[in-house]
Amino acid sequence: MEALAKPQRQMVRLRGRSYVAFVFVPTVPIQDWLQEIDTTIARSPGFFAGRPVVVDLSSVDLSQSGIGHLLTSLQDRNIRVLGIEGVEEARLTPSMPPLLSGGRSCVIEPTAPKKPEAKVEAKPTSLLLDSPVRSGQTVIFPEGDVTILGSVGSGAEVVAGGSIHIYGALRGRAMAGVNGHTSARIYCQKIEAELLAIDGFYQTADDIDEALRGKPAQAWLQGNTMRITALN
């Protein structure tokens, strides 16, 4: 008599994905901090649209009701909070976003047999694009520098872990040093940017000196202040 073959159990495969999320670090008084958020939204209405946001509460001491009020205030501004960090879990309620502990996601195959390790190629630390970034397009490269041999159109967005080099006009948004790289810089041959940001510090079009518009320029951080000067 032949033995019945046992049905194979379907293995569960968990996949990870990483996204560039804004990390909000509220400061007191909260109302003043929210007013700064309102100012950003007023200057650039689509700045936070569709963006995952993590709220870091390590710099404030908020009660459970205070945290709830803060989250409601952000929701009223159409800001979606993906998670919270920097606070004891006991201060959160089940209806609040989950407590996050940071770190990158990964692929987990709990019961899969071990396979020979494949040769892992080193990740590039720079990205070169030889075509313009057009309106509506987004380029995200958290691993290093981004160089664009063309212009970045209005409504387009470039996000880099390192510096951003644009050999053309910058009319959209450029965000450099998004992983805490404070020495990152933004270079462009013609500055007409909607927004510049380095390590979370930003300036919108209204903040940029009118005398620089249309000229080669660079932006960098000097302490907690973003400097923008002509590029000679």
Residue frames as a rotation matrix with the C-alpha (Angstrom) as fourth column:
MET 1
0.574 0.819 0.000 0.00
0.819 -0.574 0.000 0.00
0.000 0.000 -1.000 0.00
GLU 2
-0.251 -0.710 0.658 1.45
0.681 -0.613 -0.402 3.34
0.688 0.347 0.637 -1.03
ALA 3
-0.326 0.068 -0.943 1.82
0.830 -0.458 -0.319 6.03
-0.454 -0.886 0.093 1.61
LEU 4
0.649 0.626 0.432 -0.17
0.747 -0.631 -0.209 9.18
0.141 0.458 -0.877 0.97
ALA 5
-0.439 -0.821 0.364 1.97
0.733 -0.562 -0.384 12.20
0.520 0.098 0.849 0.25
LYS 6
-0.037 0.370 -0.928 1.52
0.829 -0.508 -0.236 14.96
-0.559 -0.778 -0.288 2.78
PRO 7
0.676 0.303 0.672 0.27
0.654 -0.667 -0.357 18.21
0.340 0.681 -0.648 1.24
GLN 8
-0.436 -0.899 0.040 2.95
0.820 -0.415 -0.393 20.86
0.370 -0.139 0.919 1.19
ARG 9
0.315 0.514 -0.798 2.27
0.804 -0.591 -0.063 23.79
-0.504 -0.622 -0.600 3.45
GLN 10
0.516 -0.075 0.853 2.17
0.601 -0.679 -0.423 27.11
0.611 0.731 -0.305 1.68
MET 11
-0.296 -0.704 -0.646 5.01
0.951 -0.281 -0.129 29.21
-0.091 -0.653 0.752 3.09
VAL 12
0.832 0.527 -0.174 4.26
0.529 -0.848 -0.038 32.73
-0.167 -0.060 -0.984 4.07
ARG 13
-0.214 -0.914 0.345 6.61
0.953 -0.273 -0.134 35.24
0.216 0.300 0.929 2.56
LEU 14
0.654 0.364 -0.663 6.91
0.574 -0.810 0.121 38.65
-0.493 -0.459 -0.739 4.11
ARG 15
0.029 -0.621 0.783 8.25
0.897 -0.330 -0.295 41.43
0.442 0.711 0.547 1.98
GLY 16
0.110 -0.066 -0.992 9.58
0.674 -0.728 0.123 44.75
-0.731 -0.682 -0.036 3.11
ARG 17
0.287 -0.060 0.956 9.55
0.786 -0.556 -0.271 48.09
0.548 0.829 -0.112 1.39
SER 18
-0.338 -0.419 -0.843 11.21
0.803 -0.595 -0.026 51.33
-0.491 -0.686 0.537 2.36
TYR 19
0.482 0.521 0.704 9.78
0.758 -0.651 -0.037 54.77
0.439 0.552 -0.709 1.81
VAL 20
-0.747 -0.625 0.226 11.16
0.456 -0.729 -0.510 58.22
0.484 -0.278 0.830 2.37
ALA 21
0.347 0.886 -0.307 9.10
0.840 -0.147 0.523 59.61
0.418 -0.440 -0.795 5.22
PHE 22
-0.043 -0.268 0.963 9.10
-0.220 -0.937 -0.270 63.06
0.975 -0.223 -0.018 6.71
VAL 23
-0.178 -0.035 -0.983 9.97
0.894 0.412 -0.177 63.00
0.411 -0.910 -0.042 10.40
PHE 24
0.334 0.380 0.863 8.16
-0.046 -0.908 0.417 65.72
0.941 -0.179 -0.286 12.32
VAL 25
-0.423 -0.466 -0.777 9.83
0.806 0.199 -0.558 66.76
0.415 -0.862 0.291 15.59
PRO 26
0.522 0.719 0.458 7.31
0.419 -0.684 0.597 69.00
0.743 -0.120 -0.659 17.37
THR 27
-0.709 -0.676 -0.203 8.57
0.550 -0.350 -0.759 71.67
0.442 -0.649 0.619 19.73
VAL 28
0.229 0.776 -0.588 6.80
0.963 -0.267 0.022 73.73
-0.140 -0.572 -0.808 22.34
PRO 29
-0.321 0.925 0.205 4.72
-0.420 0.056 -0.906 75.75
-0.849 -0.377 0.370 22.17
ILE 30
-0.481 0.159 0.862 2.91
0.573 0.801 0.172 73.33
-0.663 0.577 -0.477 19.89
GLN 31
0.612 0.789 -0.056 0.68
0.490 -0.433 -0.757 76.05
-0.621 0.435 -0.652 18.45
ASP 32
0.381 -0.560 -0.736 3.71
-0.633 -0.738 0.234 77.95
-0.674 0.377 -0.636 17.17
TRP 33
-0.659 -0.645 0.386 5.09
-0.210 0.651 0.729 74.75
-0.722 0.400 -0.565 15.67
LEU 34
-0.083 0.728 0.680 1.76
0.767 0.482 -0.423 74.05
-0.636 0.487 -0.599 13.96
GLN 35
0.710 0.325 -0.625 1.79
-0.035 -0.870 -0.492 77.59
-0.704 0.371 -0.606 12.63
GLU 36
-0.275 -0.878 -0.392 5.12
-0.663 -0.123 0.738 76.85
-0.696 0.463 -0.548 10.93
ILE 37
-0.654 0.137 0.744 3.51
0.441 0.868 0.227 73.79
-0.615 0.476 -0.628 9.34
ASP 38
0.453 0.891 0.013 0.64
0.595 -0.292 -0.749 76.01
-0.663 0.347 -0.663 8.15
THR 39
0.380 -0.394 -0.837 3.16
-0.519 -0.840 0.160 78.43
-0.766 0.374 -0.523 6.66
THR 40
-0.712 -0.676 0.190 4.82
-0.275 0.517 0.810 75.61
-0.646 0.525 -0.554 4.73
ILE 41
-0.334 0.677 0.656 1.49
0.758 0.606 -0.240 74.36
-0.560 0.417 -0.716 3.42
ALA 42
0.606 0.586 -0.538 0.45
0.206 -0.769 -0.605 77.88
-0.768 0.256 -0.587 2.43
ARG 43
0.039 -0.688 -0.724 3.64
-0.732 -0.513 0.449 78.32
-0.681 0.512 -0.524 0.40
SER 44
-0.727 -0.311 -0.612 3.59
-0.647 0.610 0.458 74.84
0.231 0.729 -0.645 -1.11
PRO 45
0.120 0.920 0.372 0.09
-0.987 0.150 -0.052 73.27
-0.104 -0.361 0.927 -0.84
GLY 46
0.796 0.244 -0.553 1.20
-0.403 0.896 -0.184 69.90
0.451 0.370 0.812 -2.19
PHE 47
-0.090 -0.976 0.201 4.31
-0.861 -0.025 -0.508 69.60
0.501 -0.218 -0.837 -0.05
PHE 48
-0.655 -0.145 0.742 2.93
-0.639 0.632 -0.440 66.93
-0.405 -0.762 -0.506 2.31
ALA 49
0.355 0.889 -0.290 0.39
-0.914 0.265 -0.307 65.43
-0.196 0.374 0.907 -0.10
GLY 50
0.846 0.112 -0.522 0.62
-0.303 0.906 -0.296 61.64
0.440 0.408 0.800 -0.14
ARG 51
-0.159 -0.987 0.003 3.73
-0.476 0.074 -0.877 61.65
0.865 -0.141 -0.481 2.04
PRO 52
0.502 0.225 -0.835 4.14
0.576 0.633 0.517 59.24
0.645 -0.740 0.188 4.95
VAL 53
0.103 -0.401 0.910 4.95
-0.513 -0.806 -0.297 61.13
0.852 -0.436 -0.289 8.13
VAL 54
0.110 -0.145 -0.983 6.51
0.762 0.648 -0.010 59.90
0.638 -0.748 0.182 11.36
VAL 55
0.625 0.156 0.765 6.09
-0.293 -0.862 0.414 62.03
0.724 -0.483 -0.493 14.50
ASP 56
-0.207 -0.773 -0.600 9.10
0.585 0.394 -0.709 62.04
0.784 -0.497 0.371 16.83
LEU 57
0.715 0.613 0.337 7.93
0.058 -0.533 0.844 63.06
0.697 -0.584 -0.417 20.32
SER 58
0.224 -0.699 -0.679 11.33
0.906 0.405 -0.119 62.81
0.358 -0.589 0.724 22.02
SER 59
-0.720 -0.575 0.389 11.64
0.445 -0.812 -0.378 66.60
0.533 -0.099 0.840 22.28
VAL 60
-0.338 0.679 0.652 8.31
-0.668 -0.661 0.342 67.21
0.663 -0.320 0.677 24.02
ASP 61
-0.993 0.095 -0.070 6.54
0.115 0.656 -0.746 65.84
-0.025 -0.749 -0.662 27.09
LEU 62
-0.493 0.868 -0.060 2.94
-0.740 -0.382 0.554 65.38
0.458 0.317 0.830 26.00
SER 63
-0.455 0.480 0.750 0.18
-0.493 0.566 -0.661 63.59
-0.742 -0.670 -0.021 27.85
GLN 64
-0.653 0.284 0.702 -1.98
0.579 0.784 0.222 61.03
-0.488 0.552 -0.676 26.10
SER 65
0.475 0.879 -0.044 -4.63
0.674 -0.395 -0.624 63.66
-0.566 0.266 -0.781 25.43
GLY 66
0.298 -0.452 -0.841 -1.95
-0.406 -0.857 0.317 66.07
-0.864 0.247 -0.439 24.22
ILE 67
-0.785 -0.574 0.231 -0.68
-0.086 0.472 0.877 63.50
-0.613 0.669 -0.420 21.74
GLY 68
-0.241 0.792 0.561 -4.24
0.863 0.439 -0.250 62.92
-0.444 0.424 -0.789 20.58
HIS 69
0.635 0.464 -0.618 -4.78
0.218 -0.875 -0.433 66.63
-0.742 0.140 -0.656 20.06
LEU 70
-0.207 -0.806 -0.555 -1.53
-0.517 -0.391 0.761 66.90
-0.830 0.444 -0.336 18.08
LEU 71
-0.813 -0.090 0.575 -2.49
0.334 0.737 0.588 63.99
-0.476 0.670 -0.570 15.82
THR 72
0.211 0.962 0.174 -5.94
0.836 -0.085 -0.542 65.49
-0.507 0.260 -0.822 15.24
SER 73
0.459 -0.105 -0.882 -4.36
-0.189 -0.982 0.018 68.83
-0.868 0.158 -0.471 14.37
LEU 74
-0.647 -0.743 -0.174 -2.13
-0.383 0.119 0.916 67.15
-0.659 0.659 -0.362 11.77
GLN 75
-0.564 0.521 0.641 -5.05
0.716 0.695 0.065 65.16
-0.411 0.495 -0.765 10.38
ASP 76
0.484 0.762 -0.430 -7.02
0.459 -0.639 -0.617 68.40
-0.745 0.101 -0.659 10.02
ARG 77
0.204 -0.512 -0.834 -4.16
-0.651 -0.708 0.275 69.59
-0.731 0.487 -0.478 7.79
ASN 78
0.924 0.249 -0.289 -4.41
-0.382 0.616 -0.689 66.42
0.006 0.747 0.665 5.64
ILE 79
-0.134 -0.989 -0.063 -1.09
-0.914 0.148 -0.378 65.15
0.383 0.007 -0.924 7.01
ARG 80
0.768 0.434 -0.471 -1.03
-0.314 0.896 0.314 61.36
0.558 -0.093 0.824 7.29
VAL 81
0.071 -0.737 0.673 0.92
-0.996 -0.015 0.088 60.07
-0.055 -0.676 -0.735 10.29
LEU 82
0.206 -0.090 -0.974 2.43
-0.438 0.882 -0.174 56.65
0.875 0.463 0.142 9.59
GLY 83
0.358 -0.148 -0.922 3.84
0.698 0.698 0.159 56.08
0.620 -0.701 0.353 13.08
ILE 84
0.825 -0.082 0.559 5.12
-0.404 -0.777 0.483 57.59
0.394 -0.624 -0.674 16.30
GLU 85
0.258 -0.773 -0.580 8.51
0.654 0.582 -0.484 57.34
0.711 -0.254 0.655 17.94
GLY 86
-0.624 -0.661 0.416 10.30
0.133 -0.614 -0.778 58.79
0.770 -0.430 0.471 20.95
VAL 87
-0.203 0.609 0.767 7.53
-0.913 -0.401 0.077 58.16
0.355 -0.684 0.637 23.51
GLU 88
-0.849 -0.057 0.526 6.48
-0.336 0.825 -0.453 55.40
-0.408 -0.562 -0.720 25.92
GLU 89
-0.821 0.542 -0.178 3.96
0.134 0.487 0.863 53.01
0.555 0.685 -0.473 24.41
ALA 90
-0.497 0.648 -0.577 1.73
0.851 0.236 -0.469 53.47
-0.167 -0.724 -0.669 27.50
ARG 91
-0.543 0.273 -0.794 0.95
-0.022 -0.950 -0.311 57.01
-0.839 -0.152 0.522 26.34
LEU 92
-0.830 0.242 -0.502 -0.55
-0.539 -0.124 0.833 55.79
0.139 0.962 0.234 23.08
THR 93
-0.045 0.879 0.475 -4.07
-0.575 0.366 -0.732 54.50
-0.817 -0.306 0.489 22.58
PRO 94
-0.262 -0.040 0.964 -5.08
0.482 0.860 0.167 51.71
-0.836 0.509 -0.206 20.17
SER 95
0.717 0.627 0.304 -6.59
0.575 -0.287 -0.766 54.28
-0.393 0.725 -0.567 17.83
MET 96
0.598 -0.565 -0.568 -3.30
-0.527 -0.811 0.253 56.12
-0.604 0.148 -0.783 17.43
PRO 97
0.635 -0.469 -0.614 -0.63
-0.520 0.329 -0.788 55.27
0.572 0.819 -0.035 14.84
PRO 98
0.872 -0.252 -0.419 1.75
0.418 0.829 0.371 52.53
0.254 -0.499 0.829 16.01
LEU 99
0.687 -0.725 -0.043 4.98
-0.434 -0.457 0.776 53.05
-0.583 -0.515 -0.629 17.91
LEU 100
0.886 -0.436 -0.160 7.96
0.021 0.383 -0.924 52.66
0.464 0.814 0.348 15.55
SER 101
0.726 -0.686 -0.048 11.47
0.150 0.090 0.985 51.71
-0.671 -0.722 0.168 16.52
GLY 102
0.386 -0.590 -0.709 13.23
-0.819 -0.573 0.031 52.56
-0.425 0.568 -0.705 13.24
GLY 103
-0.414 -0.630 0.657 15.39
-0.166 0.762 0.626 50.40
-0.895 0.150 -0.420 11.01
ARG 104
-0.471 0.173 -0.865 15.07
-0.881 -0.133 0.453 49.23
-0.037 0.976 0.215 7.45
SER 105
0.547 0.742 0.387 12.65
-0.666 0.666 -0.335 46.56
-0.507 -0.074 0.859 6.34
CYS 106
-0.626 -0.762 -0.164 13.81
-0.732 0.502 0.460 43.26
-0.268 0.409 -0.872 4.93
VAL 107
0.148 0.613 -0.776 12.56
-0.737 0.592 0.326 40.07
0.659 0.524 0.540 3.30
ILE 108
-0.438 -0.227 0.870 11.80
-0.826 0.483 -0.290 37.28
-0.355 -0.846 -0.399 5.82
GLU 109
0.179 0.454 -0.873 11.29
-0.653 0.719 0.240 33.64
0.736 0.527 0.425 4.80
PRO 110
0.221 -0.124 0.967 10.95
-0.965 0.115 0.235 31.81
-0.141 -0.986 -0.094 8.15
THR 111
0.454 0.056 0.889 10.78
-0.279 0.957 0.082 28.21
-0.846 -0.285 0.450 6.94
ALA 112
0.902 -0.129 -0.411 12.54
-0.399 0.113 -0.910 28.36
0.164 0.985 0.050 3.61
PRO 113
0.708 -0.706 0.031 15.61
0.653 0.670 0.353 26.14
-0.270 -0.230 0.935 3.30
LYS 114
0.349 -0.666 -0.659 18.92
-0.151 -0.734 0.662 27.87
-0.925 -0.132 -0.357 3.21
LYS 115
0.933 -0.085 0.351 20.25
0.361 0.187 -0.914 28.61
0.012 0.979 0.205 -0.23
PRO 116
-0.056 -0.998 0.017 23.82
0.995 -0.055 0.088 29.31
-0.087 0.022 0.996 -1.24
GLU 117
0.280 0.136 -0.950 24.53
0.351 -0.936 -0.030 32.94
-0.894 -0.325 -0.310 -0.64
ALA 118
0.635 -0.005 0.772 24.40
0.761 -0.166 -0.627 34.91
0.132 0.986 -0.102 -3.84
LYS 119
-0.509 -0.859 -0.055 27.10
0.861 -0.508 -0.018 37.39
-0.012 -0.057 0.998 -4.58
VAL 120
0.562 0.708 -0.427 25.84
0.726 -0.670 -0.156 40.77
-0.396 -0.222 -0.891 -3.47
GLU 121
-0.066 -0.555 0.829 26.82
0.814 -0.510 -0.276 43.66
0.577 0.657 0.486 -5.67
ALA 122
-0.628 -0.232 -0.743 27.81
0.672 -0.643 -0.367 46.82
-0.393 -0.730 0.560 -3.92
LYS 123
0.493 0.869 0.044 25.15
0.808 -0.439 -0.393 49.50
-0.322 0.229 -0.919 -4.11
PRO 124
-0.167 -0.527 0.833 26.08
0.731 -0.633 -0.254 52.56
0.662 0.566 0.491 -6.12
THR 125
-0.232 0.039 -0.972 26.59
0.841 -0.494 -0.220 55.68
-0.489 -0.869 0.082 -4.08
SER 126
-0.600 0.107 -0.793 25.56
-0.298 -0.950 0.097 58.00
-0.743 0.294 0.602 -6.88
LEU 127
0.093 0.707 0.701 22.84
0.718 0.440 -0.539 58.16
-0.689 0.554 -0.467 -9.49
LEU 128
-0.782 -0.381 -0.494 23.34
-0.085 -0.720 0.689 59.80
-0.618 0.581 0.531 -12.89
LEU 129
0.250 0.885 0.392 20.34
0.599 0.176 -0.781 60.79
-0.761 0.430 -0.486 -15.01
ASP 130
-0.786 -0.617 0.046 21.06
0.390 -0.437 0.810 61.99
-0.479 0.655 0.584 -18.54
SER 131
-0.438 0.707 0.555 17.55
0.583 -0.246 0.774 63.26
0.684 0.663 -0.305 -19.18
PRO 132
-0.659 0.217 0.720 15.45
-0.487 -0.853 -0.189 66.03
0.573 -0.475 0.668 -17.63
VAL 133
-0.793 0.526 -0.307 13.11
0.590 0.534 -0.605 65.34
-0.155 -0.661 -0.734 -14.73
ARG 134
-0.685 0.554 0.472 9.75
0.122 -0.552 0.825 66.48
0.718 0.623 0.311 -16.00
SER 135
-0.516 0.570 0.639 6.77
-0.823 -0.536 -0.187 67.91
0.236 -0.622 0.746 -14.15
GLY 136
0.581 0.808 0.098 5.05
-0.788 0.528 0.316 65.26
0.204 -0.260 0.944 -12.03
GLN 137
0.462 -0.490 -0.739 8.08
0.130 0.862 -0.490 62.97
0.877 0.131 0.462 -11.92
THR 138
0.777 -0.261 0.573 9.85
-0.627 -0.241 0.741 62.08
-0.055 -0.935 -0.350 -8.67
VAL 139
0.263 -0.781 -0.567 13.41
-0.069 0.570 -0.818 60.78
0.962 0.254 0.096 -8.33
ILE 140
0.801 -0.007 0.599 14.28
-0.599 -0.039 0.800 59.21
0.018 -0.999 -0.035 -4.96
PHE 141
0.403 -0.747 -0.529 17.80
0.154 0.625 -0.765 57.97
0.902 0.227 0.367 -4.24
PRO 142
0.950 0.063 0.306 18.43
-0.274 -0.304 0.913 57.71
0.151 -0.951 -0.271 -0.46
GLU 143
0.751 -0.659 -0.051 21.80
0.640 0.706 0.303 55.96
-0.164 -0.260 0.952 -0.92
GLY 144
-0.250 -0.947 -0.203 23.85
0.788 -0.320 0.525 58.91
-0.562 -0.029 0.826 -2.18
ASP 145
-0.554 -0.084 -0.828 24.28
-0.177 -0.960 0.215 61.78
-0.813 0.266 0.517 -4.63
VAL 146
0.346 0.647 0.680 22.03
0.719 0.282 -0.635 62.47
-0.602 0.709 -0.368 -7.62
THR 147
-0.626 -0.533 -0.569 23.37
-0.042 -0.705 0.708 64.15
-0.778 0.467 0.419 -10.76
ILE 148
0.381 0.823 0.422 20.98
0.570 0.150 -0.808 65.29
-0.728 0.548 -0.412 -13.47
LEU 149
-0.755 -0.649 0.090 22.27
0.428 -0.385 0.817 66.32
-0.496 0.656 0.569 -16.91
GLY 150
-0.467 0.679 0.566 19.27
0.524 -0.303 0.796 68.48
0.712 0.668 -0.214 -17.60
SER 151
-0.643 0.308 0.701 16.60
-0.548 -0.824 -0.141 70.52
0.534 -0.475 0.699 -15.89
VAL 152
-0.789 0.520 -0.328 14.11
0.610 0.596 -0.523 69.67
-0.076 -0.612 -0.787 -13.15
GLY 153
-0.548 0.621 0.561 10.70
0.245 -0.522 0.817 70.94
0.800 0.585 0.133 -14.18
SER 154
-0.607 0.458 0.650 8.12
-0.764 -0.562 -0.317 72.73
0.220 -0.689 0.691 -12.10
GLY 155
0.495 0.842 0.213 6.20
-0.866 0.460 0.196 70.16
0.067 -0.282 0.957 -10.05
ALA 156
0.474 -0.433 -0.767 9.03
0.026 0.877 -0.479 67.62
0.880 0.207 0.427 -10.31
GLU 157
0.788 -0.157 0.595 10.90
-0.615 -0.149 0.775 66.40
-0.033 -0.976 -0.214 -7.23
VAL 158
0.231 -0.791 -0.567 14.40
-0.085 0.564 -0.821 65.06
0.969 0.238 0.063 -6.55
VAL 159
0.835 0.048 0.548 15.17
-0.549 0.020 0.835 63.41
0.029 -0.999 0.044 -3.18
ALA 160
0.339 -0.809 -0.481 18.71
-0.073 0.487 -0.871 62.31
0.938 0.331 0.106 -2.35
GLY 161
0.823 -0.155 -0.546 20.56
0.564 0.324 0.760 60.95
0.059 -0.933 0.354 0.64
GLY 162
-0.206 -0.952 -0.226 23.61
0.882 -0.281 0.379 62.94
-0.424 -0.122 0.897 -0.47
SER 163
-0.503 -0.062 -0.862 24.07
-0.106 -0.985 0.133 66.03
-0.857 0.158 0.490 -2.60
ILE 164
0.464 0.677 0.571 22.08
0.635 0.195 -0.748 67.01
-0.618 0.709 -0.340 -5.70
HIS 165
-0.604 -0.668 -0.434 23.80
0.045 -0.573 0.818 68.33
-0.796 0.475 0.376 -8.85
ILE 166
0.442 0.806 0.394 21.60
0.582 0.076 -0.809 69.75
-0.682 0.587 -0.436 -11.59
TYR 167
-0.692 -0.722 -0.013 23.26
0.394 -0.392 0.831 70.80
-0.605 0.570 0.556 -14.86
GLY 168
-0.521 0.611 0.596 20.24
0.551 -0.292 0.782 72.80
0.652 0.736 -0.185 -15.92
ALA 169
-0.446 0.443 0.778 17.40
-0.576 -0.807 0.130 74.80
0.685 -0.390 0.615 -14.42
LEU 170
-0.833 0.272 -0.482 15.90
0.530 0.644 -0.552 73.76
0.160 -0.715 -0.680 -11.09
ARG 171
-0.603 0.698 0.387 12.25
-0.477 -0.704 0.526 74.75
0.640 0.133 0.757 -11.19
GLY 172
0.384 0.760 -0.524 10.80
-0.006 0.570 0.822 72.00
0.923 -0.313 0.223 -8.97
ARG 173
0.816 -0.035 0.577 11.81
-0.577 -0.118 0.808 70.69
0.040 -0.992 -0.116 -5.57
ALA 174
0.135 -0.823 -0.551 15.20
-0.106 0.541 -0.834 69.38
0.985 0.171 -0.014 -4.45
MET 175
0.808 0.125 0.575 15.67
-0.581 0.015 0.813 67.67
0.093 -0.992 0.085 -1.09
ALA 176
0.137 -0.870 -0.474 19.22
-0.249 0.433 -0.866 66.61
0.959 0.237 -0.157 -0.23
GLY 177
-0.774 -0.604 0.188 20.69
-0.337 0.141 -0.931 64.88
0.536 -0.784 -0.313 2.82
VAL 178
0.148 0.980 0.133 17.37
-0.668 0.000 0.744 63.24
0.729 -0.199 0.655 3.69
ASN 179
0.591 0.021 -0.806 19.05
0.393 0.866 0.310 60.60
0.704 -0.500 0.503 5.88
GLY 180
0.917 -0.179 -0.356 20.72
0.277 -0.358 0.892 63.15
-0.287 -0.917 -0.279 8.13
HIS 181
0.034 -0.923 0.383 23.62
0.999 0.038 0.003 64.09
-0.017 0.383 0.924 5.85
THR 182
0.627 0.311 -0.714 24.10
0.479 -0.877 0.038 67.67
-0.614 -0.366 -0.699 7.05
SER 183
-0.266 -0.816 -0.513 27.05
-0.063 -0.516 0.854 68.37
-0.962 0.259 0.086 4.71
ALA 184
-0.168 0.290 0.942 24.98
0.918 0.393 0.042 67.61
-0.358 0.872 -0.332 1.60
ARG 185
-0.584 -0.041 -0.810 24.62
-0.121 -0.983 0.138 70.45
-0.802 0.179 0.569 -0.90
ILE 186
0.419 0.701 0.577 22.40
0.657 0.204 -0.726 71.37
-0.627 0.683 -0.375 -3.80
TYR 187
-0.615 -0.631 -0.474 23.95
0.015 -0.610 0.792 72.76
-0.789 0.479 0.385 -6.97
CYS 188
0.344 0.670 0.657 22.13
0.753 0.221 -0.620 73.98
-0.561 0.708 -0.429 -10.05
GLN 189
-0.632 -0.615 0.472 22.92
0.771 -0.438 0.462 76.05
-0.078 0.656 0.751 -13.13
LYS 190
-0.681 0.494 0.540 19.73
-0.150 -0.816 0.558 78.08
0.717 0.299 0.630 -12.91
ILE 191
-0.871 0.311 -0.379 17.84
0.478 0.364 -0.799 78.46
-0.110 -0.878 -0.466 -9.67
GLU 192
-0.564 0.806 0.180 14.09
-0.632 -0.562 0.533 78.89
0.531 0.187 0.827 -9.99
ALA 193
-0.847 0.068 -0.527 13.23
0.239 0.934 -0.264 76.33
0.475 -0.350 -0.808 -7.33
GLU 194
0.233 0.956 0.179 9.87
-0.148 -0.147 0.978 75.80
0.961 -0.254 0.107 -5.68
LEU 195
0.908 0.032 0.418 11.58
-0.419 0.076 0.905 74.37
-0.002 -0.997 0.082 -2.63
LEU 196
-0.004 -0.930 -0.368 15.08
-0.335 0.348 -0.876 73.50
0.942 0.120 -0.313 -1.42
ALA 197
0.846 0.245 0.475 15.66
-0.524 0.205 0.827 71.25
0.105 -0.948 0.302 1.60
ILE 198
-0.115 -0.882 -0.456 18.78
-0.300 0.469 -0.831 69.84
0.947 0.042 -0.319 3.27
ASP 199
-0.774 -0.197 -0.602 18.45
0.396 0.591 -0.702 67.47
0.494 -0.782 -0.379 6.23
GLY 200
-0.088 0.880 -0.467 14.97
0.995 0.102 0.005 68.78
0.052 -0.465 -0.884 6.96
PHE 201
-0.209 0.002 -0.978 15.82
0.279 -0.958 -0.061 72.48
-0.937 -0.286 0.200 6.80
TYR 202
-0.131 0.289 0.948 14.10
0.981 0.174 0.083 74.09
-0.141 0.941 -0.307 3.87
GLN 203
-0.585 0.107 -0.804 13.44
-0.095 -0.993 -0.063 77.29
-0.805 0.040 0.591 1.99
THR 204
0.248 0.741 0.624 10.60
0.734 0.277 -0.620 77.89
-0.632 0.612 -0.476 -0.41
ALA 205
-0.015 -0.240 0.971 10.59
0.931 -0.358 -0.074 80.07
0.365 0.902 0.228 -3.51
ASP 206
0.797 0.414 0.440 9.53
0.254 -0.890 0.378 83.09
0.549 -0.189 -0.814 -1.46
ASP 207
0.841 -0.497 -0.214 12.61
0.174 -0.127 0.977 82.73
-0.512 -0.858 -0.021 0.78
ILE 208
0.124 -0.847 0.516 15.14
0.938 0.269 0.217 82.70
-0.323 0.458 0.828 -2.07
ASP 209
-0.210 -0.314 -0.926 16.86
0.134 -0.947 0.291 86.00
-0.968 -0.062 0.241 -2.77
GLU 210
0.787 0.617 0.027 15.34
0.144 -0.141 -0.979 87.50
-0.600 0.774 -0.200 -5.92
ALA 211
0.434 -0.700 -0.567 18.82
-0.833 -0.551 0.042 88.55
-0.342 0.455 -0.822 -7.05
LEU 212
-0.526 -0.676 0.516 19.80
-0.466 0.737 0.490 84.86
-0.712 0.017 -0.702 -7.36
ARG 213
0.343 0.778 0.526 16.89
0.007 0.558 -0.830 83.76
-0.939 0.289 0.186 -9.50
GLY 214
0.992 0.099 -0.079 17.86
-0.087 0.078 -0.993 82.42
-0.092 0.992 0.086 -12.88
LYS 215
0.332 -0.942 -0.042 21.54
-0.863 -0.285 -0.417 82.21
0.381 0.175 -0.908 -11.93
PRO 216
0.055 -0.407 -0.912 23.89
0.148 0.906 -0.396 79.35
0.988 -0.113 0.110 -11.00
ALA 217
0.181 0.088 0.979 23.60
-0.864 -0.461 0.201 78.74
0.469 -0.883 -0.007 -7.27
GLN 218
-0.430 -0.273 -0.861 24.42
0.187 0.906 -0.380 76.39
0.883 -0.324 -0.338 -4.45
ALA 219
0.440 0.592 0.675 22.71
-0.657 -0.300 0.691 75.71
0.612 -0.748 0.257 -1.13
TRP 220
-0.294 -0.524 -0.799 24.18
0.298 0.744 -0.597 74.24
0.908 -0.414 -0.062 2.05
LEU 221
0.770 0.566 -0.294 23.66
0.411 -0.087 0.907 74.18
0.488 -0.819 -0.300 5.79
GLN 222
-0.437 -0.810 0.391 25.50
-0.002 -0.434 -0.901 76.49
0.899 -0.395 0.188 8.13
GLY 223
-0.937 0.212 0.278 24.42
-0.274 0.052 -0.960 75.27
-0.218 -0.976 0.010 11.54
ASN 224
-0.387 0.880 0.276 20.64
0.633 0.471 -0.615 75.28
-0.671 -0.063 -0.739 11.49
THR 225
0.283 0.444 -0.850 20.44
-0.284 -0.808 -0.516 77.83
-0.916 0.388 -0.102 8.70
MET 226
0.341 -0.140 0.929 20.31
0.823 0.522 -0.224 77.16
-0.453 0.842 0.294 4.98
ARG 227
-0.085 -0.451 -0.888 22.58
-0.188 -0.868 0.459 79.40
-0.979 0.206 -0.011 2.94
ILE 228
0.535 0.222 0.815 22.04
0.750 0.321 -0.579 79.99
-0.390 0.921 0.005 -0.77
THR 229
0.133 -0.570 -0.811 24.70
-0.185 -0.818 0.545 81.81
-0.974 0.078 -0.214 -2.76
ALA 230
0.751 0.041 -0.659 25.69
-0.652 -0.109 -0.750 82.36
-0.103 0.993 -0.055 -6.36
LEU 231
0.601 -0.552 0.578 27.83
0.381 0.834 0.400 79.63
-0.703 -0.020 0.711 -7.89
ASN 232
0.543 -0.466 -0.699 30.87
-0.679 -0.733 -0.039 81.23
-0.494 0.496 -0.714 -9.48
